[in-house]
Amino acid sequence: MLPELGFFLLLLATASAFFLALVPQFGLFKKIRL
């Protein structure tokens, strides 16, 4: 596998994990604001 492809997959996995970790916090924040 190409190193660039591996790096891209690693970056994508990290970004998706970070996004999934932030989404519940944003939902809770929105509930508190409302």
Secondary structure, DSSP 8 states (H G I E B T S, - for coil): --HHHHHHHHHHHHHHHHHHHHHHHHHHHHHHH-
